[in-house]
Amino acid sequence: MQILVVGAGVIGLAAARAAALAGHDVVVAEAAGAIGTGISSRNSEVIHAGMYYATGSLRARLCTRGRRMLYAYCASHGVPHRKCGKLIVATDTAEAAKVESIHAQGLRNECEGLQLIEGAAARALEPALSCVGALLSAETGIIDAHAFMLALRGDLEDCGGMIAFGTRVEELSRVAGHWRVRFSGKESGTREVDAVVNAAGLGAQDLAHRTTGYPRERVPPLILCKGNYFTYAGRPVFSRLIYPVPVDGGIGIHVTLDMAGQMRFGPDVEWVEREDYAVDPARADAFYARIRSYWPSLPDNSLLPGYSGIRPKLSGPGAPAVDFMIEGPPQHGLPGLVNLFGIESPGLTSALSIADEVAAHLSA
């Protein structure tokens, strides 16, 4: 088939690679001038184990499977990564009960390498910590997300696929058994393809609304949830990722490390009406308060505004989290079309398994 993938973030690239490996003729349309300029480049770069998500959900299933696939892919393609492990820490008895429930959920989700430990054992692993107990996740890691996307692009191009940068898809319409794509940009025009994968991230709902005949009731609301990060102006004091218990809208202001060894904190939860990636320095006050609950020795004036990202959530403040939505012909009734909505965390970890789900829809 001739397949168009809309969006050259990590999900679009993974889906395009899977389609090209299956022998299809694949083109990726990317409105920006480079790969991974949106959600894919504005996250914690964490390889998640999969213990947070509702059992049986797409998030739970695709995260655990995707994690195993991702570690194997990194090893075979030389993508920088490190299985550094993670501690989810409890600072009081109420939080200890929450950590125990996360452990139980992880076991239901068949997450390997989980262990509840006492506060003294946690401090033996990370002496700077202050906690009464923790959940150790040995399978959690970090990855160079851009290197991963470059590897996916390389696989795609090795199979004959290509990326059209500066190309915005304006409209999709079903004509005589094909999808007619109208696009603008460097070379505006139309093209007919057999199938379309909408991996446009924050623009996925907008593209669905511009798809002729697509049932409007199948397009979920897009709720923008900004996550801000602050970098630490000093040498890292932790060798593992450190997470507090989750909060409404996210999994808490946590300690993460990048492949260069820099330590940073985030993301927080800021519900916004539009895309805005500026980090307000005043938000540091809440960061200091939360971080000092598990690292009391955090020095004053040591946090610097870093970067931010926007989560494409499908539910708002106080509402239950909504699962990934992978909408193929069985859901919406239109042949050769797959829409991906609400692919936030753990989307990076799940990218390869999500690509398999998309490929299954395309081959059905």
C-alpha positions in Angstrom: 0.0 0.0 0.0 0.9 3.7 -0.3 0.7 5.0 3.3 0.9 8.6 4.5 1.8 9.1 8.2 1.1 12.6 9.5 3.6 13.7 12.1 7.3 12.9 12.5 7.4 12.7 16.2 8.4 9.4 17.9 5.0 7.8 17.4 4.7 8.8 13.7 8.3 7.7 13.0 7.7 4.3 14.8 4.5 3.8 12.9 6.1 4.7 9.6 9.1 2.4 10.2 6.8 -0.5 11.0 4.8 0.1 7.8 8.0 0.4 5.7 9.4 -2.8 7.2 6.1 -4.6 6.2 6.9 -3.6 2.6 4.6 -0.6 2.2 5.5 2.7 0.4 5.6 5.2 3.2 5.7 9.0 3.2 5.7 11.0 6.5 4.3 14.6 6.3 5.8 16.8 8.9 4.7 20.5 9.2 8.0 21.5 10.9 11.4 21.4 9.5 12.8 18.6 11.6 11.8 15.4 13.3 10.5 15.4 16.9 10.0 19.1 17.5 6.8 18.7 19.5 5.8 16.4 22.4 8.6 14.0 21.6 11.4 16.5 22.4 9.7 18.0 25.5 9.5 15.2 28.1 11.5 13.4 30.8 13.1 10.9 28.4 12.2 8.1 30.8 11.7 4.4 29.9 8.7 3.6 32.1 8.1 0.2 33.7 4.3 0.4 33.5 3.1 0.1 37.1 0.7 3.2 37.2 -1.9 2.3 34.6 -5.2 0.5 34.9 -4.9 -3.2 34.2 -6.1 -4.2 30.7 -5.8 -0.6 29.4 -3.8 0.2 26.3 -1.4 2.2 28.5 -0.7 -0.8 30.7 -0.4 -3.3 27.9 1.5 -1.2 25.4 3.9 0.3 28.1 5.1 -3.1 29.5 5.4 -4.6 26.0 6.9 -1.4 24.5 9.5 -1.2 27.3 10.8 -4.6 26.5 10.9 -3.9 22.8 12.6 -0.5 23.4 15.4 -1.9 25.4 16.1 -4.5 22.7 15.9 -1.9 20.0 18.3 0.4 21.9 20.8 -2.5 22.2 20.6 -3.5 18.6 20.7 0.1 17.2 23.2 1.6 19.6 20.7 4.1 21.0 22.1 5.7 24.2 20.1 4.5 27.2 20.6 3.4 30.8 18.6 1.1 33.0 19.2 3.2 36.1 16.2 2.2 38.1 13.7 4.3 40.0 12.4 4.8 43.5 8.8 5.9 44.2 9.1 7.3 47.7 6.7 7.7 50.6 7.3 10.5 53.0 4.6 9.6 55.5 2.2 6.7 56.3 -0.5 8.0 54.0 1.9 8.1 51.1 3.2 4.6 52.1 -0.2 3.2 51.5 -0.3 4.8 48.1 3.1 3.3 47.2 1.9 -0.1 48.3 -1.1 0.3 46.0 1.2 1.2 43.1 3.2 -1.9 43.8 0.1 -4.0 43.7 -1.0 -2.4 40.4 2.4 -3.1 38.9 2.2 -6.7 39.8 -1.2 -6.9 38.2 0.3 -5.3 35.1 3.1 -8.0 35.1 5.9 -5.4 35.6 9.2 -7.1 36.4 11.7 -5.9 39.0 9.4 -4.3 41.6 10.3 -4.4 45.3 8.9 -2.6 48.3 11.7 -1.5 50.6 11.9 0.3 54.0 13.2 3.8 54.4 16.6 2.7 55.6 17.1 0.5 52.6 16.1 3.4 50.3 18.6 5.7 52.0 21.3 3.0 51.7 20.7 3.2 47.9 20.3 7.0 47.8 21.8 8.6 51.0 20.3 12.1 50.2 16.8 10.8 50.4 14.3 11.3 53.2 11.5 8.8 53.2 9.7 6.1 55.3 9.6 3.6 52.5 9.8 3.2 48.7 9.0 1.1 45.7 12.1 0.1 43.8 11.6 -0.4 40.0 14.7 -2.0 38.6 13.4 -1.9 35.0 12.9 1.9 34.7 15.5 3.7 32.7 16.4 6.8 30.6 17.0 7.2 26.9 18.3 9.7 24.5 14.9 10.4 22.8 16.4 12.3 19.8 18.9 9.5 19.1 16.0 7.0 19.2 14.0 9.1 16.7 17.1 9.3 14.4 17.4 5.5 14.5 13.7 5.2 13.6 14.2 7.6 10.7 17.2 5.7 9.5 15.2 2.4 9.5 12.4 4.1 7.6 14.7 5.6 4.9 16.6 2.3 4.6 13.3 0.7 3.6 12.6 3.3 1.0 10.4 5.6 3.1 10.8 9.4 3.2 9.9 12.4 5.2 8.4 15.6 3.6 9.3 18.4 5.9 7.5 21.7 5.8 4.3 19.9 4.7 1.0 20.5 6.5 -1.9 18.3 5.7 -4.9 20.5 5.2 -7.7 18.0 4.4 -8.4 14.3 4.0 -11.2 13.0 1.9 -12.2 9.5 0.7 -12.4 9.3 -3.1 -12.9 6.2 -5.2 -11.4 3.8 -2.7 -8.4 6.0 -1.8 -7.6 8.9 0.5 -7.1 12.2 -1.2 -4.7 14.4 0.7 -4.6 18.1 0.3 -1.5 19.7 1.7 0.3 23.0 1.9 3.8 24.1 2.4 6.9 24.0 0.2 5.1 22.1 -2.5 1.3 22.4 -2.0 -1.0 20.1 -3.9 -2.9 16.9 -3.6 -2.0 13.2 -3.5 -3.9 10.0 -3.3 -2.8 7.2 -0.9 -4.3 3.9 0.2 -4.1 4.6 4.0 -3.4 7.4 6.4 -2.0 7.4 10.0 -2.8 10.5 12.0 0.0 10.8 14.5 -0.1 14.6 14.6 0.1 14.8 18.4 -1.4 18.1 19.6 -2.9 18.5 16.1 -4.5 15.1 15.9 -8.0 16.3 16.8 -7.8 19.2 14.4 -6.9 16.9 11.5 -9.7 14.5 12.4 -12.1 17.5 12.2 -10.7 18.2 8.7 -11.3 14.6 7.6 -14.4 14.5 5.4 -16.9 12.0 6.7 -15.2 11.3 10.0 -17.8 11.0 12.7 -17.5 14.0 14.9 -18.6 12.1 18.0 -15.4 10.0 17.7 -13.1 13.1 18.1 -12.3 13.5 21.8 -11.7 16.9 23.4 -8.1 18.1 23.5 -7.1 19.3 27.0 -3.7 21.0 27.2 -1.7 20.2 30.3 1.7 21.9 30.5 4.6 20.4 32.4 7.4 22.6 33.5 11.0 21.4 34.2 13.7 23.1 36.3 17.4 22.1 36.0 19.7 21.7 39.0 22.7 24.0 39.2 25.0 21.5 40.7 26.3 17.9 40.5 23.7 15.2 40.6 23.1 13.8 44.1 21.0 10.8 43.0 22.0 7.8 40.8 18.4 6.7 40.2 15.2 8.5 39.2 13.3 9.6 42.3 9.5 10.0 42.1 7.0 11.1 44.7 3.5 9.6 44.7 1.3 10.7 41.8 -0.8 13.8 41.7 -3.9 14.8 39.7 -2.9 15.1 36.1 0.6 13.7 36.4 3.0 11.4 38.3 4.6 14.1 40.4 7.6 16.5 40.3 10.4 13.9 40.1 14.1 13.7 39.8 15.3 12.6 36.4 18.7 12.3 34.9 19.7 12.7 31.3 22.4 10.8 29.4 24.8 13.7 29.9 24.4 13.3 33.7 22.5 16.5 34.3 19.8 16.3 37.1 16.5 18.0 36.6 13.1 18.2 38.2 9.6 18.0 36.8 7.1 18.0 35.3 4.5 19.9 37.3 0.9 20.2 36.2 -0.3 23.5 34.7 -3.6 23.4 32.8 -3.4 25.9 29.9 -5.6 27.1 27.1 -3.0 27.4 24.3 0.5 26.2 23.5 3.0 28.3 25.5 6.4 26.8 26.3 7.8 29.6 28.5 8.7 28.5 32.0 7.6 30.9 34.7 10.5 31.2 37.2 8.0 31.9 40.0 6.8 28.2 39.7 10.1 27.3 41.3 8.6 28.0 44.8 6.3 25.0 44.5 9.2 22.9 43.2 11.3 23.7 46.2 8.5 22.8 48.6 7.7 19.4 46.9 11.3 18.4 46.3 12.3 19.1 49.9 9.7 16.7 51.1 12.0 13.9 49.9 15.3 15.8 49.6 15.4 18.2 52.5 18.9 19.4 51.6 18.0 21.0 48.3 20.0 24.2 48.4 18.3 27.6 48.0 18.7 29.2 44.5 19.8 25.9 42.9 16.8 25.5 40.5 17.0 27.2 37.1 14.1 27.3 34.6 14.6 24.6 32.1 12.0 23.7 29.5 8.4 22.7 29.3 6.1 20.3 27.3 2.4 20.0 26.6 0.6 16.8 27.4 -2.3 16.1 24.9 -4.8 15.0 27.6 -8.3 13.8 26.9 -9.7 14.7 30.3 -9.3 17.8 32.5 -8.6 18.7 36.1 -10.2 16.3 38.6 -11.5 13.9 36.0 -10.3 10.3 35.7 -7.4 9.8 33.3 -8.5 8.6 29.8 -6.7 5.8 28.0 -4.8 6.1 24.8 -7.2 6.2 21.8 -6.1 4.3 18.7 -9.0 4.6 16.4 -9.0 2.4 13.3 -11.8 1.2 10.9 -13.5 -1.0 13.5 -14.1 2.1 15.6 -14.9 4.8 13.1 -16.0 2.8 10.0 -13.6 4.4 7.4 -11.2 2.1 5.7 -7.4 2.8 5.7 -7.4 5.4 8.5 -5.9 5.2 11.9 -6.2 8.2 14.3 -4.0 8.4 17.4 -5.5 10.6 20.2 -4.1 11.4 23.7 -0.7 9.7 23.3 1.0 11.3 26.2 3.1 9.4 28.8 4.1 6.6 28.5 4.0 7.2 24.7 7.8 7.3 24.3 8.2 4.0 26.1 5.2 2.5 24.1 6.2 3.8 20.7 7.2 0.5 19.2 4.2 -1.4 20.5 1.9 1.4 19.4 3.4 1.1 16.0 2.5 -2.6 16.0 -1.1 -1.7 16.9 -1.3 0.7 14.0 0.2 -1.9 11.6 -2.5 -4.4 12.7 -5.2 -1.9 11.9 -3.7 -1.2 8.5 -3.4 -4.9 7.6 -6.9 -5.8 8.8 
